[in-house]
Amino acid sequence: MGFNVASDEEIRSGKVTDIYFVRTVRTLQSAGIKKRVVMEVTTSSLPDGYKWAVLAGIDEVVHLLEGKPVNVDCIPEGSIFRAGEPVLRVEAEYTDFAIFETPLLGLLCQASGVATKAARCKKAAGEKLVVSFGARRMHPALAPMIDRAAFIGGCDGVAVIKSAELLGIEPVGTMPHALIIVVGDMVEALKLFDKFIEPSVRRTALIDTFADEKFEALRAAEALGEKLYAVRFDTPSSRRGNMCALLREVRWELDIRGYNHVKLFVSGGVDEYEIKRLNEFADVYGVGTAISNAPVINFAMDIVEVDGKPLAKRGKMSGAKDIYQCPECYQNIVVPLNCRPQKRCKCANEYVKLTQPLLRNGKLVAELPSPKEMRQHVLKALKNLEDFG
């Protein structure tokens, strides 16, 4: 017995593919048909009425296709895109590439969905902190991918040790209900945590295990004083009531006693809409299921050229294309390959070419940005992107 996951080699060799691609390759090879195609990755619509999305998963696409006889062009990972825009293009002899369509789409669809949801949460939070808490909602093999995409999308931290190692950051965490229940009292558990855990770890008290949040917050503040970083609300939905009013009340009670430094950390059922509602009083958000179970970006991959001639199925625009982007408002325009936009953006800026070479005959020809660099790009873009209701 083992974990129900495919190995790197199984994915890279094309074993994680839909069977009809294998049968298609066998049919074409048996018939002696060899044609070079251009295929583009696009989505016809974004989930839940989103106006924009964040591309993620390109690093794993490189790992999938390196060394294979393909040319790949794409917009950089962490770029903003919209429905109908080709984010990635593959040129290859079709039978050399067909079996990789399934894993390629899987790598992009989920990671981009997570990055987009994280970006929406971060846009709602503004300068407040957002931490990815969703590892327990997905298969553990996916935790590093989910946290990486969440970080690129704007999350300020992640909770999983392995994820943080890969990102080059420290993992972020508070304390679980289990510690308080085993010890028997929140303040006693907090004191023990403070005694035995290294000082560099911020002290955050979980205040909803046994008693009223307001009085537990005051007990925690009195116990740790200046060392207390935050009090965390993970109140179950059956007891939550008016969370905004609860946060307002706790903030008031802490402030009038001089504990202005103590932040209010909210987790449990948080998404971008809840963040908007609570942002007047909350300081930090732990977002779990909303990010890890984010709606996937429903990418499709379609042939747009065969042997150098434009050709596509009904409903798709034939011919290879490039994306250009306004560097200020992040609006995009799609043009035929090797053409330039004939007009400026509505904000008077010239469009900049976003589609860039990634692989040439399976060799990496681009410098991949670090997750921290991609996150900074997303954070800059969020300031100028359309809000959501």
N, C-alpha and C positions, 0 to 999 in steps of 0.2 A: 504493500500500500504506500501511497505517497500523496502529495498535493496534486490536485487536478489542474495542472498548468502545463503548457507547452514549453519546451526548452528553447533557448536561443537558436540552436541549430535546427530544430523542427520548424520554427517560424521562418528562419532565413532560407531554408531549403524548400519552402512552399507547401509544407504539410498542413499548415493551418490555412486552408483555402477552400472555397466552395467547389464541389466536385465537378460542376459543369465547366469550370475553367480547364481542368485536367482533360476532360473529354474533348473540349474545343481544341486544345493544343494537339491532342492525338489525331483528331480529324484533319486539321490543317497540315500537320507534318506528314500524315499518310497520303494526303492529296498532293503533296509537294508545293503547297502554297506558302510563300514567304513574302510578307508585306510589312513595310515600315510604317508605323502609325504614330500620331501624336494624340495623347490622351490628356484631358484636363479634369481637375478636381474642383467641383463647384457644389454649392447647395442652392436649391431653388427657393428655400425659405428658411428663416431662423425660428427657433422654438419660442412659443409663448409671446409672439409679437415683438421680439427683440429688434432693435433698430441697428445693432452692430454686434460684432463678435470678435474674439481674440484667437488667433491661430496658435496652436501648440501641438507638439508631437513631432516636429521636424527632426529633432536629434535622433529619434528612433527610426524615422524613415531613412535617414542616412545609414544607420546600422543595418537596416533591412536590405538596402540596395547597393551598398558599397561592394565593389568588385564585380558587379554584374554589368552586362553590356547595355547600359541605359544612359541617357542624358536627362537630367532633371533640372528644371528651373522653378523657382517658387518665390513667394514673398517671404521676408524674414520671419522667423518664429517670434511671436509677441506682437505681430502687426495687427492692425484693426482692418477688418473686412466686413462686407455686407453680402446679402443674398445676391446670387447671380454672378459673382466675381470669381474668376478662376485663380485659386490660391496656389495651385501647384500644377506643373506640366511635365509629362514624361514623354520622351521620344525614344522608341526602340522598335526592333523587329518584334511583332506582336507575340509570337510564340516564345520569345525570350523573357517576356514580362508578364504574360496573362495570369500566371498562378500567384503573382504578388499583389494583385488588386485587392483581394479580401483583407490581408493583413495591413496593407498600406492604409486603407480606409479606416480600419479599426483603430490604428494608431492615431490618426488625425481626429476622428469623430469624437472619441471620448475625451481625449486630452483637451481639445478645443472647447468642448462643452464645459469642462471643469474650469478652465482658465476664464471663460466668459462669465460663468456664474460668480467666480471669485472677483472678477473685475466689477461686476454689478454691485456686489456687496461692498467692495472698497469704495466705489463711487458714492454709494449711499452713506457710508461711514465718514467720508471726507478725511479729516485729520485724525479721527479716532482709529484705534488699532483693530485689526481683524486677524484672527488666528484660525488656521485650518485644524479642525477637530474631528474630521470625518473618517479616519482610518478604520474604525470599528464597524462601519456600515458597508464595507466592501471587502472582497477577497484580499487577504494580507499581501499577496504577491503584487497587488496593484497599488499598495500604499505609497511607495516612492514616486510612482508616476502621477498619482492624484495630487500628492503634496507639491511635487515639482510644478505641475500645471497651475495649482492654486497660488503658489508663490509667484510664478510669472504673471498671473492675472492680478496680482496686487496684494495678496495676503502678506501680513507683516511677520508671520511666524508659522511654524508647523510643530505638531506635538510628537511625531514619531521619530525615534532615534535615528533609524537608518535614513529616513528622508532628510533630516537635518544634516547628517554627515555628507550626503551627496550634494546638498546645496551649499555646504560650507558655512552653516550658521548653527547657533545653539538651539536645541529643542526648547519649546515653551510649554509649561504645564503649571497646574495649580496643585490641588490635592483632591483625591476622590472621596465620595461618601464613605467608601469602605474603611478608610483610615479613621474617620470620625466614629463610625459605628463600632469598630473593633476597640478603639480606645474608650469610647463611651461618652465623650463630651467634646464639643467643637474646640473650646479654648484649650483644653488639655492636649488635644491632638495638634493644635496649632503650635503650642509651646514645644512639644516634642519635635515637630517638624523644624522649628526654628533652632532647636538645640543640636540636631544631628545632620541637617542638610547644609551644604556649603553656603556661605553668605552671599555669593554671587547670584544665587537663585532668588528671584523675587518672592516675597511672602504674600500669598493670596489666600484668604480664608473663605472656605465654602460655608455659607451661612444659612442653608435651608434644610439641613438634615433632620433636626429634632424640634426646632423652635421658630418663633417669629423672626423674620429676616431683619427687621429694624433692631431688635434688642440683641440679636446675635452679632450684627455689625458693630454695635457699640461695645459689646463684650470683647470682640476681636481687637478693636481699636485701642481699648483700654489695656489689653494684655500686651500688645506689641508696640504701641505708640508709633514712633517715626519709622520703625522697621516694617510696618504693614504697608504693602504696596496697593492691595486692592481687596475688596470683598466680592465674592462671586455668587451670582444668583443663577441657580440651575433648577429653579422652582418647577415642579411638575405641573402639567397643564391643568390638572384637576384642582390645584390650589393657587393657580397663578392670578386669577382675577384681573385687575387693571394693573398691568406691569408698569406702565408709565407712571401712574400715581404712586406705586410702591417705590420706584426709583427716586421720584421727587421727594418722598417722605424721608427715605434713608439719607439722601444727599443733605437735606435740611438738618436732620438730627446730627449727622457727622460734622457738618460745617459749624453749627452753633457751639459745638464742644471743641472746636479747634482742629478737627481732623480733616482739614480741607485737602490734604495731600492724598487721602485714600481714594482710589479710583473704584468705579462701579463696573464690574465685569459681568456681562450677561451671556449665558449659553442656554442651549436647549430649545430646539424648534426655531432657531433664528435664520432668517433669510433677508434679502435686500429690502423687502417691504417692511419687515419688523424693525430692521435697523433704522429705516427712515422714521418710523413711528417713535422709536426710543432714543434717537440720537441727541435730543436736547439734554438728556440726563446721563446716559450711559457713556462710558469711556473706552471700554474694550469689549469685543465680541468674539466668542468662540463659536464658529460656524461649522457644523458637522454635516448632517445629511444633505442640506441644501447644496453644498459644494460637491461632496463625494458622489451624490446621486443626481448630479446636475443633468438636465436634458442634453443628450448628445447633439452635436451639430450634424445634421443629416446629409453629409457629403455623398456625392455620387461621382463616379469616374467614367468619362465618356470619350470615345474616339471622335476627334474633330478634323483629323487629316489622315489620308491613306496615300502612301507613296507620293507625298508632297502636294496632294490635291485636297482642297477643302471638302470634307464630307462628314456629316453628322446625322444622327437619327432625328426624327421629328421632335420638336420642342427644344432642341439644342441649337446654338449658333455655331456653324462650322468655321474652321480656320483657327490657327493658334493665336493667342491674345496675350497682351501684357496689361498689368495694372499700374496706373500712375496715381500718386497720392498728393494731396495738399499738405505741406508740412506744418500748417497752422491749425486748420479745422478738421483734418484727417478725413475729408471727403475723397472718395476714389473715383476714377474714371477708367473704363476698359476700352482699349484700342486694339486694332489688329497688330500682330507681331511686327516689330521694327517700324512702327508708326508712332508719331508723337501727337499728344492732344492739340487740337486746333484752337483751343481757347484756354483762358486762365480760369482758376477757381473763382467762385462767386465772391470770395474774400480778397480777390485781386492777386493772389499768389500764383506763381507758376507751379504746375504739377511736377513732381519728382518721380522718376521711374522706381517702382517698388519691386517688380519681378526681377530676380537676379539669378545667374547661374549657380547651381548647387553641386551637381555631379556631371562630369564629362567622361563617358565610357566607364562609369562606375567609380571614378576617382573624385574625391572631394576637392572642389576648387574654390570653396568659400570658407571664410573664417566664421565659425559658429559663435555667436555671442554667448556669454555666461548667463545663467538664470538671473543673477543680480542686474546685469545690463538690460536684459529683456524686461524685467520688472520695472526698472526706472523708465524705460520707454513707455510701458503701459500707463504708469502713474502720470507721466507727462500728458499722454493722450487723454486720460480720463478728465482732465481739467477742461478740455475743449469738446468733449463728446456730448451728444444729446442725452438729456436726462430721461428717466422713465417714470411712468405714473405709479 
